[in-house]
């Protein structure tokens, strides 16, 4: 699975909106939207860790 697919699946599993994840991680909603778009950007290692550690 790609990062985009994993992120979408986790958001769905957690029943969380992108804006909620943005608040919890401190990552801008625009950046998170870029990870979820058709041709997604790759997250920095720092952002990937922030997302992974979000409860």
C-alpha positions in Angstrom: 0.0 0.0 0.0 1.1 3.5 -0.7 1.3 6.2 2.0 -1.8 7.8 0.5 -3.8 4.6 0.7 -2.6 3.9 4.3 -3.4 7.5 5.3 -6.9 7.2 3.8 -7.5 3.9 5.5 -6.4 5.1 8.9 -8.5 8.3 8.7 -11.5 6.1 7.9 -10.6 3.6 10.6 -10.2 6.4 13.2 -13.3 8.1 11.8 -11.2 11.3 11.6 -11.4 14.3 9.3 -8.3 15.7 7.6 -8.8 19.0 9.6 -8.8 17.0 12.9 -5.6 15.3 11.9 -4.1 18.7 11.0 -4.9 20.0 14.5 -3.6 16.9 16.3 -0.3 16.8 14.3 0.4 20.5 13.7 0.7 19.7 9.9 -1.3 22.1 7.7 -4.5 20.8 6.1 -3.1 21.8 2.7 0.0 19.6 3.3 -2.2 16.7 4.4 -4.5 17.3 1.3 -1.4 17.1 -0.9 -0.6 13.6 0.6 -4.2 12.5 -0.4 -4.5 13.9 -3.9 -4.5 12.1 -7.2 -0.7 12.5 -7.6 0.3 12.7 -4.0 3.4 14.3 -2.6 5.6 12.2 -0.3 5.7 13.3 3.3 8.9 14.3 5.0 10.1 11.8 7.6 9.2 14.2 10.3 5.6 14.5 9.1 5.3 10.8 8.6 6.3 10.2 12.2 3.9 12.9 13.5 1.1 11.2 11.6 2.1 7.7 12.8 2.2 8.8 16.4 -1.2 10.5 16.4 -3.6 8.7 18.7 
